[in-house]
Amino acid sequence: MFSARKLALAAGVAAFALGATMGATAQPAQKVTGPVATYWMSAQTQTGFGLPSAASGRPDTGAMMRAMMGGGGASKTLELQLGSSQANAAPAADHLPPAGLRAGDRLPLVTPKQTPAVRDETPETSVPPEYQKPRGKMLIFWGCGERARPGQPYVLDFAKMAEGKQNPASIFKGIDYRPMQPPAPGRHKTYGEWPNERTRDLVPSAGSLVGAHTIRGNYSPEINFTLGKDQDFLAPLTLTTNAKAPGGWANLGWNAVPGAKAYYASAMGGSGETMVMWSSSELQTAAFSNPDFLSQGDIARLVANKTLMGPQTTTCAVPKEVLDAAPQAMMQLVAYGGEANFVHPPRPADPKVAWNQEWAVKVRYRSATGGLLGQAMSGMAGGFDADDEDEAGRARAATPQPPKDPKAERRRAIMKGLGGAVGGALGVPIP
């Protein structure tokens, strides 16, 4: 039988041998360089109309009008962004899409012109009326359910905020996410984008991303990748239910979108100088703070903490108190999709060989719909096609118009009222 000393000695020898073995097999970290060029494609599918996004701050008025006129069917938009560490005195690049996109044989990626800012030193003699002291209040609700949770709404008083008597930081919260970093002029030596001032061609509703894509430019290596059927635009997101219940709340229901990783609903309305905001998040958050796109890591985390609804969720009730405070409100429902990522060349299997990346591609997806909360709008999922918009407009102009539809006129009045409520609360005009 081993003595305690012999056991300790044996253990020490074993530990030394194990450490030596691990040191002999440990591999140095693989060296990674590049990519020289980074290319992002942001694909969106939209029905109805939506709330102001975090980027633009304004709703799509064209989409609103199409929805109110019964032509708010699925439309598709595509944003292309190319960034490179290489430079060229006359930068030029093109995206050669598959024929199925139906947006042209060549999408020029134009480098925006950098115009120096001109400083106006003319002294102000008066405060413009549109920038007078803020007034009004904002009521913030959150969470799905027939009734609002205890402690809701949180109330923001804009006048008190301007006077420093109320600090909104503790209650005016947005979604906890890390903003994505697509190519941009400030992040890359050379940058190109589409759409741009040269061409703003739209992607028709039947357009598809499936097929081979090539990006050629004089400031980046050639990029080639192929998207499969499961990497196309997300399917349209449509409301199957948007009705006010006898109890006063609104029941929302929607189709499950294949490929969707999460859903998020929000609403905005008000009357007079009071704004009302609601989101489906189980955690307190402001309705208009949802970003257009989220990283895959953020989506998984926000579904886990119930900021976002999971992909299996297809219903949500908007509390009665929200509709009581904002009888006419705009609502938006967003489906966040996955990503398609490509890197060339592939990672070498031998960790001793450096991975010198020439290019990296990210394709991200989103589908959304919107309408008037608790009011189904006929034609919301009808067949609007961007290819037919101009032709339809000319046909309407040449055709005697029927008497005005009272329902359509009421919808216009609702939208005008919402714009007045937002502008009145913020103290700024919203056209």
C-alpha positions in Angstrom: 0.0 0.0 0.0 1.3 3.4 -0.9 2.2 5.8 1.9 0.9 9.4 1.9 4.3 10.6 0.8 4.3 8.2 -2.2 0.8 9.2 -3.1 1.7 12.9 -3.1 4.8 12.2 -5.2 2.8 10.2 -7.7 0.2 12.9 -8.0 2.8 15.5 -8.6 4.4 13.4 -11.4 1.0 12.9 -13.0 0.2 16.6 -12.9 3.6 17.5 -14.4 3.1 14.9 -17.2 -0.4 16.2 -17.9 0.9 19.8 -18.1 3.7 18.9 -20.4 1.3 17.0 -22.7 -1.1 20.0 -22.8 1.7 22.3 -23.5 2.9 20.1 -26.4 -0.6 20.0 -28.0 -1.7 23.6 -27.4 -1.9 25.5 -30.7 -1.2 29.2 -31.2 -4.2 31.3 -32.1 -4.8 31.5 -35.9 -3.8 34.8 -37.4 -6.7 36.5 -39.1 -6.5 39.6 -41.3 -9.1 41.6 -43.2 -11.6 41.5 -44.7 -10.5 43.9 -47.3 -14.2 44.5 -48.3 -17.3 44.2 -46.3 -20.7 44.0 -47.9 -24.1 44.2 -46.3 -27.6 43.6 -47.8 -30.6 44.7 -45.7 -33.8 43.1 -47.0 -37.2 44.2 -45.8 -40.8 43.2 -46.5 -43.6 45.6 -45.6 -47.3 45.5 -45.6 -49.6 48.3 -44.5 -47.7 51.2 -42.9 -45.3 51.5 -40.0 -44.5 53.7 -37.1 -41.4 56.0 -37.2 -38.2 54.0 -37.1 -35.3 54.6 -34.8 -33.3 55.7 -37.9 -35.7 58.0 -39.7 -38.0 59.2 -36.9 -40.9 59.6 -39.3 -43.5 57.2 -40.7 -43.6 56.4 -44.4 -46.3 58.7 -45.6 -46.5 57.1 -49.0 -47.1 53.7 -47.4 -49.8 55.3 -45.2 -51.7 56.7 -48.2 -51.4 53.4 -50.1 -52.8 51.6 -47.0 -55.7 54.0 -46.6 -56.5 53.8 -50.3 -56.7 50.0 -50.1 -53.3 49.4 -51.9 -51.1 48.6 -48.9 -50.0 45.2 -50.0 -46.5 43.6 -49.6 -43.7 45.8 -50.9 -39.9 45.0 -50.7 -37.0 47.2 -50.1 -33.3 46.4 -50.4 -30.4 48.4 -49.0 -26.8 47.7 -50.3 -23.7 48.9 -48.5 -20.1 48.2 -49.6 -17.1 49.3 -47.5 -13.5 48.7 -48.4 -10.0 49.4 -47.0 -8.8 50.1 -50.5 -9.1 53.5 -52.2 -9.6 54.8 -55.7 -9.6 58.4 -57.0 -12.8 57.6 -59.0 -14.6 54.9 -57.0 -17.1 52.8 -58.9 -18.8 49.5 -58.1 -21.9 47.6 -59.2 -24.0 44.8 -57.8 -25.0 42.3 -60.5 -28.1 40.6 -59.0 -30.0 37.5 -60.2 -32.7 38.1 -62.8 -35.3 37.1 -60.3 -34.8 40.3 -58.3 -36.4 42.2 -61.2 -34.7 45.5 -60.2 -32.4 45.8 -63.2 -29.3 44.0 -64.5 -26.9 46.4 -62.6 -27.4 48.2 -59.3 -24.7 51.0 -59.2 -23.1 51.4 -55.7 -22.5 55.1 -55.6 -20.0 56.8 -53.3 -21.8 59.7 -51.6 -20.2 63.1 -52.2 -18.8 64.6 -49.1 -19.9 68.2 -48.8 -18.4 70.5 -46.2 -20.8 71.9 -43.7 -21.5 75.7 -43.9 -21.7 77.4 -40.6 -24.4 80.1 -40.4 -23.3 82.7 -37.9 -26.3 84.9 -38.4 -27.6 85.8 -34.9 -31.0 84.7 -33.9 -33.3 87.5 -33.0 -36.3 85.5 -32.0 -37.2 81.9 -31.1 -39.0 80.3 -34.1 -42.6 79.3 -33.2 -41.8 75.6 -34.1 -39.2 75.5 -31.3 -41.1 77.0 -28.5 -41.1 75.5 -25.0 -42.1 71.8 -25.2 -45.6 71.1 -23.8 -47.8 68.1 -23.3 -47.2 64.7 -21.8 -46.3 61.2 -22.9 -47.9 58.1 -21.4 -45.8 54.9 -21.7 -47.4 51.4 -21.5 -45.8 48.0 -22.1 -46.7 44.3 -22.1 -49.4 42.2 -23.7 -52.6 41.7 -21.8 -56.2 42.8 -21.6 -55.4 45.3 -18.8 -52.3 47.4 -18.1 -50.0 46.2 -15.4 -49.9 47.9 -11.9 -47.8 51.1 -12.0 -48.7 51.9 -15.6 -48.5 54.3 -17.3 -45.3 56.1 -16.6 -45.9 59.7 -17.4 -43.4 62.1 -19.0 -44.1 65.8 -18.7 -42.2 67.7 -21.4 -42.4 71.1 -19.7 -41.0 69.6 -16.5 -38.2 67.9 -18.5 -37.3 71.2 -20.2 -37.1 72.9 -16.8 -34.9 70.1 -15.4 -37.6 69.0 -12.9 -38.0 65.6 -14.3 -35.3 63.2 -15.4 -36.6 60.8 -18.0 -33.6 58.5 -17.9 -35.1 56.2 -15.3 -38.4 55.6 -17.1 -37.8 56.5 -20.7 -36.1 53.3 -21.7 -35.3 51.8 -25.1 -34.5 48.2 -26.0 -31.3 47.1 -24.5 -29.3 46.2 -27.7 -26.0 46.8 -29.3 -26.4 48.7 -32.5 -25.1 46.8 -35.6 -22.3 48.4 -37.5 -22.9 48.1 -41.3 -20.4 49.7 -43.8 -20.4 53.4 -43.7 -18.2 56.3 -45.0 -16.7 56.9 -41.6 -15.8 53.3 -41.0 -14.1 52.5 -44.4 -11.7 54.2 -46.7 -14.1 53.9 -49.6 -17.9 53.3 -49.4 -20.7 52.8 -51.9 -24.4 52.4 -51.5 -27.7 51.6 -53.3 -30.3 53.1 -53.6 -28.7 56.5 -54.2 -29.2 59.8 -56.1 -28.4 58.1 -59.4 -31.0 55.4 -59.2 -33.8 54.6 -56.8 -35.4 51.7 -58.6 -37.7 49.7 -56.4 -37.8 46.0 -55.9 -41.2 44.7 -57.1 -43.3 42.6 -54.8 -42.4 39.5 -56.8 -38.7 40.2 -56.7 -36.5 37.5 -55.3 -32.9 37.3 -53.9 -32.5 33.7 -54.8 -29.6 33.1 -57.1 -26.0 34.2 -57.8 -24.8 37.7 -56.8 -21.7 39.4 -58.0 -20.2 42.7 -56.7 -17.5 44.3 -58.9 -15.7 47.5 -58.1 -12.4 49.3 -58.6 -11.8 49.6 -54.9 -12.6 46.1 -53.7 -12.0 42.4 -54.7 -14.7 40.8 -56.7 -17.4 39.3 -54.5 -19.4 36.2 -55.5 -22.0 34.3 -53.4 -25.3 32.5 -54.0 -28.5 32.8 -51.9 -30.8 29.8 -51.6 -34.6 29.6 -51.2 -34.3 29.8 -47.4 -32.3 33.0 -47.8 -34.9 35.0 -49.8 -36.9 38.0 -48.5 -39.0 37.1 -45.5 -42.7 36.4 -46.3 -45.2 39.2 -45.8 -46.3 39.7 -42.2 -50.1 40.2 -42.1 -52.6 40.7 -39.3 -55.1 37.9 -39.1 -56.8 39.7 -36.2 -56.9 43.4 -35.4 -60.2 44.0 -33.5 -61.3 45.8 -30.4 -62.8 43.4 -27.9 -66.1 44.2 -26.1 -64.1 44.7 -22.9 -62.2 47.5 -24.5 -58.8 46.0 -25.3 -57.5 45.1 -28.8 -56.7 41.6 -29.9 -53.8 41.3 -32.4 -53.1 38.1 -34.3 -50.7 37.4 -37.2 -49.4 34.7 -39.5 -46.2 32.8 -38.5 -43.4 34.0 -40.8 -41.0 31.2 -41.8 -37.5 32.2 -40.7 -38.6 34.7 -38.2 -36.6 34.6 -34.9 -38.8 37.1 -32.9 -41.7 39.5 -33.0 -42.2 42.9 -31.5 -45.4 45.0 -31.5 -45.8 48.7 -30.7 -48.4 51.4 -31.0 -48.4 55.2 -30.9 -51.3 57.7 -30.7 -52.8 60.4 -28.6 -55.1 63.4 -28.6 -54.4 67.0 -28.1 -51.0 67.4 -26.5 -50.8 63.9 -25.0 -48.8 61.2 -26.7 -49.5 57.5 -25.9 -46.9 54.8 -26.5 -47.1 51.0 -26.0 -44.9 48.1 -26.7 -45.3 44.3 -26.4 -42.2 44.0 -24.3 -42.5 42.5 -20.9 -39.8 44.9 -19.8 -40.4 48.6 -19.7 -39.5 50.2 -23.1 -40.5 53.1 -25.3 -42.6 52.1 -28.4 -40.6 53.9 -31.1 -37.2 52.7 -29.9 -37.2 49.3 -31.7 -34.4 49.2 -34.3 -35.0 48.1 -37.8 -32.5 45.2 -37.4 -31.0 43.3 -34.5 -27.9 41.1 -34.3 -28.6 37.3 -33.8 -27.1 37.4 -30.3 -29.3 40.3 -29.3 -32.4 38.6 -30.7 -31.7 35.4 -28.7 -31.1 37.4 -25.5 -34.1 39.7 -25.9 -36.4 36.7 -26.5 -35.0 35.1 -23.4 -35.7 38.1 -21.2 -39.1 38.6 -22.9 -38.3 42.0 -24.5 -39.2 40.3 -27.8 -41.9 37.7 -28.4 -40.6 34.3 -29.4 -41.0 32.9 -33.0 -43.9 30.6 -31.8 -46.0 33.6 -30.6 -48.8 34.8 -33.0 -51.1 36.7 -30.6 -51.0 39.7 -28.3 -53.6 41.8 -26.5 -53.2 45.5 -26.3 -54.4 46.7 -22.9 -57.7 48.6 -22.5 -56.0 51.5 -20.9 -53.9 52.1 -24.0 -57.0 52.3 -26.2 -58.8 54.5 -23.7 -55.9 57.0 -23.8 -55.4 56.8 -27.6 -58.7 55.7 -29.3 -57.0 56.2 -32.7 -53.5 54.8 -32.7 -51.0 53.5 -35.2 -49.6 50.1 -34.6 -46.6 48.2 -36.0 -45.6 44.6 -35.9 -42.1 43.5 -36.7 -40.7 40.1 -37.5 -36.9 39.9 -37.0 -35.3 37.3 -39.3 -32.0 35.4 -39.3 -28.9 36.2 -41.3 -26.8 34.8 -44.2 -23.1 35.2 -43.8 -20.3 34.5 -46.2 -16.5 34.9 -46.0 -13.9 34.3 -48.7 -11.6 32.5 -48.7 -12.9 29.9 -46.2 -11.0 29.5 -42.9 -7.9 27.2 -43.4 -8.1 24.0 -41.5 -4.5 24.3 -40.4 -4.4 26.9 -37.5 -0.7 27.6 -38.5 -2.0 29.1 -41.8 -3.1 32.7 -41.6 -6.7 33.4 -42.6 -6.4 36.4 -44.9 -10.0 37.4 -45.6 -10.7 39.1 -48.9 -14.3 39.8 -48.3 -17.2 39.2 -45.9 -21.0 39.4 -46.7 -23.9 39.7 -44.4 -27.6 39.5 -45.5 -30.1 40.5 -42.8 -33.9 40.2 -42.9 -37.0 41.9 -41.6 -40.7 41.8 -42.2 -43.3 44.3 -40.8 -46.9 45.4 -41.0 -48.8 48.2 -39.6 -52.3 49.8 -39.4 -54.8 51.5 -37.2 -55.0 49.7 -33.8 -58.2 47.8 -33.4 -59.5 48.6 -36.9 -59.1 46.2 -39.7 -58.4 48.0 -43.0 -59.6 46.5 -46.2 -57.0 45.9 -48.7 -54.2 45.9 -46.2 -52.7 42.8 -47.7 -53.9 43.5 -51.3 -51.6 43.4 -54.3 -49.7 46.6 -54.5 -46.8 46.3 -56.7 -44.1 49.1 -57.0 -43.9 48.4 -60.8 -47.5 49.4 -61.2 -47.7 52.5 -59.0 -46.9 55.1 -61.7 -49.2 53.5 -64.2 -52.0 53.2 -61.8 -51.6 56.8 -60.8 -51.8 58.0 -64.4 -54.9 55.8 -64.9 -56.6 57.3 -61.9 -55.8 60.8 -63.2 -57.4 60.0 -66.5 -60.5 58.4 -65.1 -63.5 60.2 -63.6 -63.3 59.8 -59.9 -66.3 58.3 -57.9 -67.8 60.1 -54.9 -65.5 60.2 -51.9 -65.6 57.2 -49.7 -66.7 58.3 -46.1 -64.5 55.6 -44.6 -61.5 56.7 -46.5 -62.1 60.3 -45.5 -62.4 59.2 -41.9 -59.0 57.4 -42.1 -57.4 60.6 -43.5 -58.8 62.5 -40.6 -57.4 60.0 -38.2 -53.9 60.3 -39.7 -54.1 64.1 -39.6 -55.1 63.9 -36.0 -52.3 61.6 -35.1 -49.8 63.9 -36.8 -51.2 66.9 -34.8 -50.9 65.0 -31.5 -47.3 64.1 -32.1 -46.3 67.6 -33.2 -48.2 69.2 -30.4 -46.6 67.0 -27.7 -43.1 67.6 -29.0 -43.6 71.2 -29.9 -42.4 70.7 -33.5 -44.4 70.5 -36.7 -44.7 67.1 -38.4 -45.9 67.3 -42.0 
